[in-house]
């Protein structure tokens, strides 16, 4: 498990990038915490820098959009999904379970 931050430090509608290999973006989508690979599959852009609306994040570079629940792109130009990661909140602290450690790939 990778510690991210305290839940209080990630308000609704905000995101944080954690420097893992590959980097992971953690989002608070209206109280639900999601984690996905941070790099857009269309082109090198940080999804943590994108725009969050509900459970969708829009890439800041070319407006590709991804569903935080599944990692699937919802529009072009992205065609491939980003990997999702499990998240746990324990004692007010957000933890990400890196999918590579678990053998999971979305």
C-alpha positions in Angstrom: 0.0 0.0 0.0 1.2 3.5 -0.9 0.2 6.3 1.6 -1.2 9.3 -0.3 -2.5 11.9 2.1 -5.1 12.5 4.7 -8.7 12.5 3.4 -9.1 16.0 4.7 -6.2 17.2 2.5 -8.0 16.0 -0.7 -11.2 18.0 -1.0 -14.0 17.0 -3.3 -13.2 17.9 -6.9 -9.4 17.8 -6.3 -6.6 15.5 -7.3 -3.1 14.7 -6.3 -0.2 13.0 -8.2 2.0 10.4 -6.5 5.4 9.8 -7.9 5.5 6.0 -8.4 6.5 4.1 -11.5 4.3 4.8 -13.4 2.9 8.0 -11.6 -0.6 7.6 -10.2 -3.3 10.3 -10.0 -5.7 10.1 -7.0 -9.1 11.9 -7.2 -11.8 12.9 -4.8 -14.9 12.7 -7.0 -17.7 14.0 -4.8 -16.5 12.0 -1.8 -15.5 8.9 -3.6 -11.7 8.3 -3.9 -10.3 6.8 -7.2 -6.8 6.2 -8.4 -5.6 5.7 -12.0 -2.3 5.8 -13.9 -1.6 9.5 -14.2 -0.4 9.6 -17.9 -3.0 9.9 -20.7 -2.8 7.0 -23.1 -3.2 9.4 -26.1 -0.2 11.6 -25.3 2.1 12.4 -22.4 -0.1 14.6 -20.2 -0.8 14.4 -16.4 -4.4 13.5 -15.8 -4.0 14.9 -12.2 -3.8 18.3 -14.0 -7.1 17.6 -15.9 -10.6 18.7 -15.2 -12.8 16.5 -13.0 -16.6 16.3 -13.6 -18.3 13.6 -11.6 -16.4 10.3 -12.3 -14.8 11.6 -15.4 -11.4 13.3 -15.8 -10.6 15.3 -19.0 -7.0 15.3 -20.1 -5.6 18.9 -20.2 -3.8 18.4 -23.5 -6.4 17.2 -26.1 -9.6 16.8 -24.0 -9.6 12.9 -24.0 -11.9 11.8 -21.1 -11.5 8.8 -18.9 -14.0 7.1 -16.5 -12.3 7.0 -13.0 -14.2 3.8 -12.1 -13.0 1.7 -15.1 -10.1 3.6 -16.7 -11.9 3.4 -20.0 -11.8 6.4 -22.4 -15.1 8.0 -23.0 -14.2 10.0 -26.1 -11.4 10.4 -28.7 -8.6 11.0 -29.2 -7.8 8.4 -26.5 -8.4 4.8 -27.5 -6.8 2.8 -24.7 -7.8 2.6 -21.1 -5.6 3.8 -18.2 -4.9 1.3 -15.4 -7.0 1.7 -12.3 -5.8 1.1 -8.7 -7.7 0.0 -5.6 -8.0 2.6 -2.8 -8.4 2.2 0.9 -9.1 4.8 3.5 -8.0 3.8 7.0 -8.1 6.2 10.0 -8.5 9.1 7.7 -5.5 8.2 5.5 -5.8 7.4 1.8 -3.8 4.4 0.6 -3.4 3.2 -3.0 -2.8 -0.5 -3.8 -0.5 -0.3 -6.8 -2.0 -2.6 -9.5 1.5 -3.8 -10.5 2.0 -5.2 -7.0 -1.3 -7.0 -7.1 -0.9 -8.3 -10.7 -3.9 -6.4 -11.8 -4.2 -4.5 -15.1 -7.3 -2.6 -16.4 
